[in-house]
Amino acid sequence: MSKDGSVWISIDDREMAYLKVEADKVFGRENFAGTIVWQQRKTRENRALFSYNHEYILVYAKDIKKFKKSRNLLPVDNDFIDNKYKNPDNDPRGPWQSVSASVQAGHAVPSQFYTIVSPTGIEHNPPKGRCWVYNEQRMKTEISLGNIWFGADGSNVPRIKKFLRSAKIGLTPQTLWSDDRYGTTDSAKKHLLNLFPNLEKVFETPKPEELIAQILHIATNEGDLVLDCYAGSGTTLTAAHKTKRHYIGIEIGDETTKLIVDRLNKVIEGEEGGISEIQQWKGGGEFAYFSFDKSPRIDNSLCNAPRTIQKNPVYHQLNLFPLFEEYGEKPFLENEIVREPNSIYYGHHKIEYARNVLISLVKRDNEDIFINRSATLYYTGKKFPSTVAFNKLYYFMPYLKGKGIRDLYIIKVARIGSRKEGQPDENNNDLRLVFEIEFVKQLFTDYKSIDLKIWRTFTDTILSEIIQDPMLND
Ligand SMILES: C[S@@+](CC[C@H](N)C(=O)[O-])C[C@H]1O[C@@H](n2cnc3c(N)ncnc32)[C@H](O)[C@@H]1O
């Protein structure tokens, strides 16, 4: 977390007390920033002992002092400013408001008790139990600088002038967040059902975008990084996307992950619900999707999840630069390749039919090495619209223009490289995905054409589907 970062945890009444104690231990009691009470339900639950209409959001800072400085105030409208800041003495420094020049005397020192004489000669002493905010010397300086106001006729109790031009204008966030402004669980459900009318299981407690946007406004600025490590229906991510924050979402459920991906795709297309209107959201942006399942076990249900995502026609270019920063030229995928010569076995494993196969178009000028099966490298184009997570990419089948697919390769290594790598006209700034591949087996006696679904250049599938496809069988 950044030094001025904060953690916002939503929790209901049952667990609130326990979480508070645990979170105090983790973040330190001194870094507890406050508890928001969010009115998450409008209706009354008559069957219950108490109708619970609120949830809590516990807020902790990494460093409370830094967070206090960096957190944003809530916006105010111009009327609010005009009402508060006036300029009755035509001060060339512009409009100002006055605040009390006295404070409670609890921690006062003797030099804060003295008599102030107004320009018209009226004597003022601090009210009972209070002292002047400045000592006498400082007060004299402030008066000479025109920073103290004695009213229009120069006789009133002195007050301090605070100028609009140096004010940090905005409202301090309050801790009670109403359903009208920040939405309810029901309004969040409605938003989800509008986006996905066939959604069978609607999340129990989705958050409205308005609520998350408010948190993001207070705690972050455009371009900041937001993490939701239990992404659920993805509201934090969509709100972050629409408010121009970077974001990382982590979600364990396959179906839920698919929903998040579909939802983000809709946001990119310009989805109009939630905070879209207030943010004047018109679509755009991109995201990358990674699966970090490192399990060696082949789980068809896991393979199925990303593949069903293919049904959505929108795919986004992966941003290769962060990957390059993270991995450099080191592989981010390395598949097992202990292969017995001239056999269809890898080590002790048979060809694995449940593995993902990436079918990729080969340009005419590269065809020869793929026809004679000697290809060892494959560079993707600028865009890589595969929907299979990198660590699940396994096989590779070149698609030759006008011919189709025939040969099976294994992807030994996937890494970031650059265009025309190793050649004199290599362009280091033009990043590409590079697959180091090795021929495994000729799957069909002749080339078979196949429908390349994604942008007509790539498709993801699993080997068994290729082999079982009646259109493809010999
Ligand atoms: C209540 S939802 C989160 C709601 C979401 N943060 C929001 O504000 O709308 C909790 C989610 O965390 C996911 N989850 C639970 N344990 C997880 C884990 N260890 N790693 C990643 N996600 C997990 C669940 O699948 C569920 O979708």
The ligand as a MOL file (V3000), in Angstrom:
LIG
                    3D

  0  0  0     0  0            999 V3000
M  V30 BEGIN CTAB
M  V30 COUNTS 27 29 0 0 0
M  V30 BEGIN ATOM
M  V30 1 C -18.8830 -10.1690 -0.5380 0
M  V30 2 S -18.0700 -10.5140 -2.0200 0 CHG=1
M  V30 3 C -17.1590 -9.0810 -2.3460 0
M  V30 4 C -17.9340 -7.9240 -2.7400 0
M  V30 5 C -17.1250 -6.8330 -3.4120 0
M  V30 6 N -15.8470 -6.5860 -2.7760 0
M  V30 7 C -17.9300 -5.5470 -3.4770 0
M  V30 8 O -17.5490 -4.5910 -2.8420 0
M  V30 9 O -18.9550 -5.5260 -4.1810 0 CHG=-1
M  V30 10 C -16.7610 -11.5960 -1.5400 0
M  V30 11 C -16.1080 -12.2950 -2.7170 0
M  V30 12 O -14.8400 -12.7640 -2.3070 0
M  V30 13 C -14.5580 -13.9690 -2.9790 0
M  V30 14 N -13.5090 -14.6760 -2.2330 0
M  V30 15 C -13.6170 -15.3520 -1.0700 0
M  V30 16 N -12.4140 -15.8440 -0.6970 0
M  V30 17 C -11.5330 -15.4530 -1.6170 0
M  V30 18 C -10.1300 -15.6360 -1.7750 0
M  V30 19 N -9.4160 -16.3110 -0.9040 0
M  V30 20 N -9.5280 -15.0870 -2.8470 0
M  V30 21 C -10.2470 -14.3760 -3.7510 0
M  V30 22 N -11.5690 -14.1760 -3.6500 0
M  V30 23 C -12.2190 -14.7140 -2.6030 0
M  V30 24 C -15.8920 -14.6820 -3.0370 0
M  V30 25 O -15.9420 -15.6160 -4.0970 0
M  V30 26 C -16.8750 -13.5170 -3.2190 0
M  V30 27 O -17.1790 -13.3380 -4.5850 0
M  V30 END ATOM
M  V30 BEGIN BOND
M  V30 1 1 1 2
M  V30 2 1 2 3
M  V30 3 1 2 10
M  V30 4 1 3 4
M  V30 5 1 4 5
M  V30 6 1 5 6
M  V30 7 1 5 7
M  V30 8 2 7 8
M  V30 9 1 7 9
M  V30 10 1 10 11
M  V30 11 1 11 12
M  V30 12 1 11 26
M  V30 13 1 12 13
M  V30 14 1 13 14
M  V30 15 1 13 24
M  V30 16 1 14 15
M  V30 17 1 14 23
M  V30 18 2 15 16
M  V30 19 1 16 17
M  V30 20 1 17 18
M  V30 21 2 17 23
M  V30 22 1 18 19
M  V30 23 2 18 20
M  V30 24 1 20 21
M  V30 25 2 21 22
M  V30 26 1 22 23
M  V30 27 1 24 25
M  V30 28 1 24 26
M  V30 29 1 26 27
M  V30 END BOND
M  V30 END CTAB
M  END
